[in-house]
Amino acid sequence: MLKPLKQSLLALALIFASGAIADEVKVAVAANFTAPIKAIAPEFEKATGHKLVASFGATGQFYAQIKHGAPFDVLLAADDTTPARLEREGAAVPGSRFTYAVGSLVLWSADTGYLDGTEAALKAGQFKHLSIANLKAAPYGLAATQVLAKLGLSEAVKAKLVEGQNITQAHQFVSTGNAELGFVALSQVYKDGKVSSGSAWIVPEAMYDPIKQDAVILEQGANNPAATALVEYLQGAEAARVIESFGYKLP
């Protein structure tokens, strides 16, 4: 009868001895970073013993939720302005902010023959719907409007725009065929050095403001070891390898 108890006590002793008492980190993740964080999470958990719980959405919406007391420990934003603002407003830990990735914009179609690697189809205008993310909530939406302005197409496509609440919804409009093409994050359609489906035009970086994506530890995560461990892990070599594999650049 004592043997199972002894085994349980031994297991507990080993856990304490290894320091593997897990804490949980709740992370607000910009929608464009969904696939990378899902790939990073199990490796982070294996390396640290902590548990990562992610919520996905638009950076602007996360800002509002955080200001209203949403229980997040870390924000992985789609821009660098929102984390800086939270830091200024006392809602984030001073000095914890850093750029974890630099995003790229792509014009994408689920149809493998629709785009030829250039903006030709966009200029031709032979489409009914062009999907973009909400420019006020999602930096990739703002970048898309900058590209359209530089191409002189803002007015020409205005009536054809289909706006997603975030970059995930903008991608869904294209992947489901509700829009023939759309501006999405390269990370949503890119893996291991190539566009993984459909056809695309990877927009030259000179056509839009740099999409520097910053992370910050929020006020709630100030004393959470798992939050500190996550931001440290994101700056390490293993996370960098995953981040770059999805088409992001590192600062």
CORTA-V252305 format. One record per residue. N is the residue number from 0. RES is the residue in one letter. OMEGA is omega in whole degrees, -180 to 180 (999 if undefined). Layout:
n,res,omega
N,RES,OMEGA
N,RES,OMEGA
This chain:
n,res,omega
0,M,-176
1,L,-175
2,K,178
3,P,180
4,L,179
5,K,179
6,Q,179
7,S,180
8,L,178
9,L,179
10,A,178
11,L,180
12,A,179
13,L,178
14,I,179
15,F,-178
16,A,-178
17,S,-179
18,G,-173
19,A,176
20,I,-171
21,A,167
22,D,-179
23,E,176
24,V,178
25,K,-171
26,V,172
27,A,-171
28,V,175
29,A,-172
30,A,-178
31,N,-177
32,F,-178
33,T,-177
34,A,179
35,P,-177
36,I,176
37,K,177
38,A,-178
39,I,-171
40,A,-177
41,P,179
42,E,176
43,F,-179
44,E,179
45,K,-176
46,A,-172
47,T,-175
48,G,179
49,H,179
50,K,179
51,L,177
52,V,-174
53,A,170
54,S,-174
55,F,180
56,G,180
57,A,-177
58,T,180
59,G,178
60,Q,177
61,F,179
62,Y,-180
63,A,-180
64,Q,180
65,I,180
66,K,178
67,H,172
68,G,178
69,A,-171
70,P,177
71,F,178
72,D,-176
73,V,173
74,L,169
75,L,-172
76,A,176
77,A,178
78,D,176
79,D,-177
80,T,-178
81,T,176
82,P,179
83,A,179
84,R,178
85,L,178
86,E,179
87,R,-176
88,E,178
89,G,-179
90,A,180
91,A,-177
92,V,180
93,P,178
94,G,-178
95,S,-174
96,R,176
97,F,177
98,T,-178
99,Y,180
100,A,173
101,V,-172
102,G,177
103,S,-180
104,L,178
105,V,169
106,L,-171
107,W,173
108,S,177
109,A,179
110,D,-176
111,T,-178
112,G,-173
113,Y,-179
114,L,-176
115,D,-179
116,G,178
117,T,178
118,E,-173
119,A,-178
120,A,178
121,L,180
122,K,-180
123,A,175
124,G,-179
125,Q,179
126,F,-179
127,K,-175
128,H,176
129,L,-176
130,S,172
131,I,176
132,A,178
133,N,-173
134,L,180
135,K,-177
136,A,-173
137,A,-180
138,P,178
139,Y,175
140,G,177
141,L,179
142,A,179
143,A,179
144,T,178
145,Q,179
146,V,179
147,L,179
148,A,-179
149,K,178
150,L,-179
151,G,-174
152,L,-174
153,S,-178
154,E,-176
155,A,-176
156,V,-173
157,K,-177
158,A,-178
159,K,-175
160,L,172
161,V,-171
162,E,175
163,G,179
164,Q,176
165,N,-175
166,I,176
167,T,179
168,Q,177
169,A,177
170,H,-180
171,Q,179
172,F,-180
173,V,-176
174,S,179
175,T,179
176,G,177
177,N,172
178,A,-178
179,E,-180
180,L,-179
181,G,175
182,F,-180
183,V,175
184,A,179
185,L,-178
186,S,-179
187,Q,-175
188,V,-172
189,Y,177
190,K,175
191,D,171
192,G,180
193,K,173
194,V,-169
195,S,179
196,S,178
197,G,179
198,S,-170
199,A,165
200,W,176
201,I,-172
202,V,177
203,P,-175
204,E,-179
205,A,-175
206,M,179
207,Y,179
208,D,179
209,P,179
210,I,178
211,K,-177
212,Q,-177
213,D,173
214,A,176
215,V,172
216,I,-179
217,L,-176
218,E,-179
219,Q,-177
220,G,-174
221,A,-177
222,N,-179
223,N,-180
224,P,-179
225,A,178
226,A,178
227,T,-180
228,A,-179
229,L,-178
230,V,176
231,E,-179
232,Y,-179
233,L,179
234,Q,-178
235,G,-174
236,A,-178
237,E,178
238,A,180
239,A,180
240,R,179
241,V,-178
242,I,-180
243,E,-179
244,S,179
245,F,174
246,G,176
247,Y,170
248,K,177
249,L,-178
250,P,999
